[in-house]
């Protein structure tokens, strides 16, 4: 497609690094310089990377159908995602969604039918053939095997107001505690709360914080906590360090692992660790903090 349209600018989004590498090889072989690729989550990137009314066309090819019912919330096509998609399309912009999973096709039909900004170009929500479409390798295998493909070809027809929400990334959160403590007790305390999940709400956004593991950093026996934070579509995996300093000081800070953005959820995770330690160690007090919640 990109080779036949040299005047257009293409941006691809893919979560799998192996697929990204194959794409780069093909782009180099074809000497295509008008294609860019981003590794990441499509729902998050569509909302935070692309400006409203900036895209002429969007293609979604065979996103994971997540067939088990308990995993349906992981499907890409959701009401909120379609709303953002419509906002990112220019008036008259088009979206093509392809799937070979019948239940997912029904799901997509129901999601699209609940909104009014996009309209099907055909009389039906989906069709089994698209004139002029070049199938992907996966798509061609399904066609050769006789598996029906469901194509949703919809266009943005109506005007809509766009809500722009920008989450500022602040300074890296650091906390210094002072007072008497036993490092073994602190490490044991954090070990007892691993696998615990905290659910928070920030500006109408659901935030999930989970501490999964704690490790000992040698040779100083510092602590390293493995953390997952989910804020809407953004998921970050990173580490929080507990550094035992001289003069009865304790430093709680982000580790370089994962290179997290200092979002509200990440700051809240650092605050959670701080609160856990202060609640169980009355001889410690807060000397300084840049968490800023």
Secondary structure, DSSP 4 states (H G I P E B T S, - for coil): -TTT-TTS-EEEEES-HHHHHHHHHHHHHHT--SEEEEES-HHHHHHHTSPTT-EEEEEEES-----SGGGGGG-S--HHHHHHHHHHEEEEEEEEEEE--HHHHHHHHHHHHT-SSEEESSSSS-BS--TT----HHHHHHHHTTPPPEEEEEEE-S------------PPPEEEEEE---HHHHHHHHHHHTT-EEEEEETTEEEEEEEEEEEEETTTTEEEEEEEEEETTEEEEEEEEEEE-STTEEEEEE-STT-----HHHHHHHHHHHHHHHHH-TTEEEEEE----
